[in-house]
Structure formats: structure tokens, C-alpha cells
Amino acid sequence: MKKSCGNLIIIGGAEDKEKECEILKEVVKRSGRKKGDFIVLTAATEEPDEVGALYRKTFSRLNLKDIKIIDIKNRADANREDYNRQVQESRCIFFTGGDQLKITSLIGGTAIYTSLKTAYDAGTLIVGTSAGASCLSSTMIVSGIDDESPRKCTIKMAPGLDILRGILIDQHFAQRGRIGRLLNAVAQNPEILGIGIDENTAVSIEESTEFKVLGSGAVTVVDGSSISHTNVSELSPDETLAITDIKLHILPKGYRYDIENRITLHEKKEEGNKNEDN
Amino acid sequence: MKKSCGNLIIIGGAEDKEKECEILKEVVKRSGRKKGDFIVLTAATEEPDEVGALYRKTFSRLNLKDIKIIDIKNRADANREDYNRQVQESRCIFFTGGDQLKITSLIGGTAIYTSLKTAYDAGTLIVGTSAGASCLSSTMIVSGIDDESPRKCTIKMAPGLDILRGILIDQHFAQRGRIGRLLNAVAQNPEILGIGIDENTAVSIEESTEFKVLGSGAVTVVDGSSISHTNVSELSPDETLAITDIKLHILPKGYRYDIENRITLHEKKEEGNKNEDN
């Protein structure tokens, strides 16, 4: 049996910061379950001051006045004693967007990475949006070609923060036409579940093996376990892949998915049981 | 049992006209199996002279010197005796790109429509690219939102030329991020098979219930027969759809698909039989 996840809200980027703020309100609410700092970690972005100020203003409007912004500028920062103590004792760590490789190359192998894992295991809510979402998985997508069918060697992947295992996250999903690159990634190892999150849409996990969808778009689940054939290991670079019998789910707000058993929970409801949503 | 199709080459738009011309060479080759005119039908486009000249030049380079260009400017043209005779006696009818509604609104219910069906039943090769591809199905997608997850009422459909039954074609597929709109269409009636064709990619059918993929991109098959749940009939306009357990195939050049039995033919090969490709 796979280990249950901790507390996660994984956002597909471009979350509403001005109107309903459905997702960020949920972040505020969920972060209140534990004591400690609410940390916004701006390591991913080239504009940490602007991004930090935007989140400070946005969360302030949502009655969260005391956020701490930590900008990791270099690997020395990621070993700073004060940052580490704050991360260990935090109630929420929010990874902003930017470049996922900036996050992992600055944080990987440092004290703050260990502190992050310790905090997560102790119940701290980990939130990531856009690049901050991608980096949470064991292997992350770094780049690929949007609006294209999957072709061999057109996707770059790298080791992620390993917070969310067995899952590959993609973000800005429908808006940037990324089904091809997620299929490409999943075909390379169909053990991995592919989760494509639209803008202003999020996957929320509360210490379980299920996620629930929040926000205005859809979450696309690519389940490769049913793949009957792929030629991914046979092709030359740039050749278009063959992948047959992929299982796909499009899940809007309120829908749940059981990661461990790879089933949408609406099915369970129709089979006469537990799920109260929809 | 579904009726076998006739001779069709359905192109996802932007087919190579300058380099290898793989798809257009196949069109020329296949059209040679019957006597009669090779007709380019420019009804879809607002620039029939330019488009006609381009195909005349392109096919000429492929040693097809005698194409006839028929431009249907209005419904009176679609009832012209000379055009009708040419269509009835043709060996190939090639629908160019443009606007699929222009094709159906000009041709539907006219003599040329009847002649087209007669020719198709008699073995004439029907080719369509882009809008000319979309119009071939019984119901066609007219418009939708690219690069977006499926939302209720965001796709427009209309009756097509009814040449290809039980199938919904979408074109410029990966390049314009159209998986969302094809899923949207299929969810509305999963009896229909969704076929998304990339640019410079085609589906070729030779009097059978199987198609084969040609060209540089992929054909995405959306098989909705496995859909276990959709809320398409319950939502308000603009709400994001839920669709679970969609079966998806990504098929590059050389791969075949059995439309009647909804299986990729590579599977058959692995089960020890007939298909010689790949």
C-alpha cells in the first residue's frame, strides 16, 4: 500500500488573486490548522520582491496579515539557520511560480530541503503554484513543447523535491496545450500518474491518498497503467510517439480521485457508497 | 455491423506541399485507381483563385497535370449541370481548407451533394484537408475554444456531409490545442468516435473499416465508449465538464485503427496476427 500524502494544495498557476480567490481562501483556511509561520518561498522567480509583495497584498485582503517571505537567492541562503528554523516551525510553505529548476537547484541537498521534508511530515501545508507545483513531484517536467503531439526527446525532466511520489504534475495545462508533453512523460514510465492542472485550478490533498479538485478549470488525469503499447523506447529523437489505450479523466471542481486505487470517486458514489460530492 | 467506408484521405491541415509531400503523393497515387477527373473543390475558402493555383502548382510538381478546379460560389453553382457531371465521373474530389460551414451551407441539399455521394459510393477518392476534413463527418465541429478544458456550450456543431459516419473529425489538432473541444463533443454522445488529426498528418481509408495514419504528426483517437460518468447534461453553460474513463490513443505514421471494433491494430499484431506495420 502506498503511503498517504500529507497536506498539499497544488495549483496550476494563474490562481485568482482579485475576485473570489477560491483557491487562496482554501490555502488560508487549511494553513490555520497548525501553528507557526505562513511562509511564501519566492525561490522560483526572478522577481522575488514584486511576487512577494503581490502575495503579501493578496493574503492581507484574505485576512492573513503575517506572512513571512523567504527569498532563497543562492545555496548559502538555503543553509541559513534562521530560514531553516522558520521552515521547520511553519504552518504553511507556499512555493510561487517561476522556474522549477531554480527551486530544485537552489534547495536540493541543503538544510532547508531537509527542513521542508521535516515540516511536511509534521503536517505543514505545502502549496505550490505553476513552477512551484511542478517541483513537488519526485521527477518533474522542466520543459517541453506546447501544443504538439508527443515526440521522442522533446521533453526535459529532472529530479523534483520528492514531496509527492508516483505522480507527475503539469500546470497551465489546457491553456498551454500540454496534454502532449504529459502523455510523453507518462509513456516513459506508466507507473507514474500524470496530473495536468489548469490555470486557477488546484488539487487538494488532506493527509490521504485522495485528491479533490478546486477552482474554475479541470484537472486532467493521465493513467498510463492501461497502456497496451508504446514505441517510446524504439524511436529516434523527434519521431512522433505511439501510445495506445491511455485512460484519461477530466475532473472539475468538487470531483475526487483516489490516487492509490486510480479511480475517480464519482464512480464509487454510483456504486452506492461513500463520496458526498456531486 | 457497420458499413465499410469508401476511399478517403482525411488531412489535419497544413500538409507539406514543398518537401517530401508524403500525403499529397499518396493522394495522387490513390486517385489513379479510377478513371475521371481529379477535382479540387475550393468551396471552403474565401480565396479560391489563390488556393486553386497553389494546388495546381503543387500537384503539377507531383506529375498530376490535369486537375480541374471547381469553385462553388453559391447554391446555383452547386446545381450546375456541368459541375455535377464532372463530380459524378470524377476519380478524386479534394476539399480544400477554409470554413466548413461554407462547404455545407453551399452544397447541402443541392445536386452536387447527391453527385458527391454517388461518386463516393462508386469508389471515387474523397480527400479533405482542414475544414475540408471536418465537413466529411455526419456531425461536424464548426468552432470551439482552443487550449481549454471542455466547458459546457463552448463548442458549436452542425450537420456535416455525412460521408464518414459515427466519427467526429478535428484538425490542426495538437497544434491548436483541441483535445478539450474534441472531448467536449465526444462526451455529448460517446457513440461517436473522436479523431483528432495533427497538421501534415492524415487518416487514410481504403474501402474498409480500418484507417491508417500518414504524415509527420499523430492522430489522437478519443474513444468515449468506456466513459463511466459525465455531467454534460447537468451543467449550466460555461461550467467545466467532468468526463471519466476516456480511452485515448496516440497513433503516428504507419499505425492502424479498426473503427468498427475500436482497437488499435498494433494490439492485434502483438496478439499474433495480421498487421504488418511497425
HADDOCK unambig.tbl for C-alpha pairs under 7 A between the chains (distance, minus, plus):
assign (segid A and resid 147 and name CA) (segid B and resid 174 and name CA) 5.06 0.50 0.50
assign (segid A and resid 147 and name CA) (segid B and resid 175 and name CA) 4.68 0.50 0.50
assign (segid A and resid 147 and name CA) (segid B and resid 176 and name CA) 6.08 0.50 0.50
assign (segid A and resid 147 and name CA) (segid B and resid 177 and name CA) 5.24 0.50 0.50
assign (segid A and resid 148 and name CA) (segid B and resid 174 and name CA) 4.60 0.50 0.50
assign (segid A and resid 148 and name CA) (segid B and resid 175 and name CA) 5.31 0.50 0.50
assign (segid A and resid 149 and name CA) (segid B and resid 174 and name CA) 5.46 0.50 0.50
assign (segid A and resid 149 and name CA) (segid B and resid 217 and name CA) 6.72 0.50 0.50
assign (segid A and resid 149 and name CA) (segid B and resid 218 and name CA) 6.15 0.50 0.50
assign (segid A and resid 174 and name CA) (segid B and resid 147 and name CA) 5.06 0.50 0.50
assign (segid A and resid 174 and name CA) (segid B and resid 148 and name CA) 4.59 0.50 0.50
assign (segid A and resid 174 and name CA) (segid B and resid 149 and name CA) 5.47 0.50 0.50
assign (segid A and resid 175 and name CA) (segid B and resid 147 and name CA) 4.69 0.50 0.50
assign (segid A and resid 175 and name CA) (segid B and resid 148 and name CA) 5.32 0.50 0.50
assign (segid A and resid 176 and name CA) (segid B and resid 147 and name CA) 6.08 0.50 0.50
assign (segid A and resid 177 and name CA) (segid B and resid 147 and name CA) 5.23 0.50 0.50
assign (segid A and resid 177 and name CA) (segid B and resid 177 and name CA) 4.74 0.50 0.50
assign (segid A and resid 217 and name CA) (segid B and resid 149 and name CA) 6.72 0.50 0.50
assign (segid A and resid 217 and name CA) (segid B and resid 240 and name CA) 6.05 0.50 0.50
assign (segid A and resid 218 and name CA) (segid B and resid 149 and name CA) 6.15 0.50 0.50
assign (segid A and resid 218 and name CA) (segid B and resid 240 and name CA) 6.48 0.50 0.50
assign (segid A and resid 240 and name CA) (segid B and resid 217 and name CA) 6.05 0.50 0.50
assign (segid A and resid 240 and name CA) (segid B and resid 218 and name CA) 6.49 0.50 0.50
assign (segid A and resid 240 and name CA) (segid B and resid 252 and name CA) 5.80 0.50 0.50
assign (segid A and resid 241 and name CA) (segid B and resid 252 and name CA) 6.30 0.50 0.50
assign (segid A and resid 242 and name CA) (segid B and resid 250 and name CA) 5.24 0.50 0.50
assign (segid A and resid 242 and name CA) (segid B and resid 251 and name CA) 4.84 0.50 0.50
assign (segid A and resid 242 and name CA) (segid B and resid 252 and name CA) 5.67 0.50 0.50
assign (segid A and resid 243 and name CA) (segid B and resid 249 and name CA) 5.73 0.50 0.50
assign (segid A and resid 243 and name CA) (segid B and resid 250 and name CA) 4.94 0.50 0.50
assign (segid A and resid 243 and name CA) (segid B and resid 251 and name CA) 6.61 0.50 0.50
assign (segid A and resid 244 and name CA) (segid B and resid 248 and name CA) 6.74 0.50 0.50
assign (segid A and resid 244 and name CA) (segid B and resid 249 and name CA) 4.32 0.50 0.50
assign (segid A and resid 244 and name CA) (segid B and resid 250 and name CA) 6.08 0.50 0.50
assign (segid A and resid 245 and name CA) (segid B and resid 247 and name CA) 5.76 0.50 0.50
assign (segid A and resid 245 and name CA) (segid B and resid 248 and name CA) 5.55 0.50 0.50
assign (segid A and resid 245 and name CA) (segid B and resid 249 and name CA) 5.49 0.50 0.50
assign (segid A and resid 246 and name CA) (segid B and resid 247 and name CA) 5.67 0.50 0.50
assign (segid A and resid 246 and name CA) (segid B and resid 248 and name CA) 4.91 0.50 0.50
assign (segid A and resid 246 and name CA) (segid B and resid 249 and name CA) 6.19 0.50 0.50
assign (segid A and resid 247 and name CA) (segid B and resid 245 and name CA) 5.76 0.50 0.50
assign (segid A and resid 247 and name CA) (segid B and resid 246 and name CA) 5.68 0.50 0.50
assign (segid A and resid 247 and name CA) (segid B and resid 247 and name CA) 4.96 0.50 0.50
assign (segid A and resid 247 and name CA) (segid B and resid 248 and name CA) 6.26 0.50 0.50
assign (segid A and resid 248 and name CA) (segid B and resid 244 and name CA) 6.74 0.50 0.50
assign (segid A and resid 248 and name CA) (segid B and resid 245 and name CA) 5.54 0.50 0.50
assign (segid A and resid 248 and name CA) (segid B and resid 246 and name CA) 4.92 0.50 0.50
assign (segid A and resid 248 and name CA) (segid B and resid 247 and name CA) 6.25 0.50 0.50
assign (segid A and resid 248 and name CA) (segid B and resid 248 and name CA) 6.86 0.50 0.50
assign (segid A and resid 249 and name CA) (segid B and resid 243 and name CA) 5.73 0.50 0.50
assign (segid A and resid 249 and name CA) (segid B and resid 244 and name CA) 4.31 0.50 0.50
assign (segid A and resid 249 and name CA) (segid B and resid 245 and name CA) 5.49 0.50 0.50
assign (segid A and resid 249 and name CA) (segid B and resid 246 and name CA) 6.20 0.50 0.50
assign (segid A and resid 250 and name CA) (segid B and resid 242 and name CA) 5.25 0.50 0.50
assign (segid A and resid 250 and name CA) (segid B and resid 243 and name CA) 4.95 0.50 0.50
assign (segid A and resid 250 and name CA) (segid B and resid 244 and name CA) 6.07 0.50 0.50
assign (segid A and resid 251 and name CA) (segid B and resid 242 and name CA) 4.83 0.50 0.50
assign (segid A and resid 251 and name CA) (segid B and resid 243 and name CA) 6.60 0.50 0.50
assign (segid A and resid 252 and name CA) (segid B and resid 240 and name CA) 5.82 0.50 0.50
assign (segid A and resid 252 and name CA) (segid B and resid 241 and name CA) 6.30 0.50 0.50
assign (segid A and resid 252 and name CA) (segid B and resid 242 and name CA) 5.66 0.50 0.50
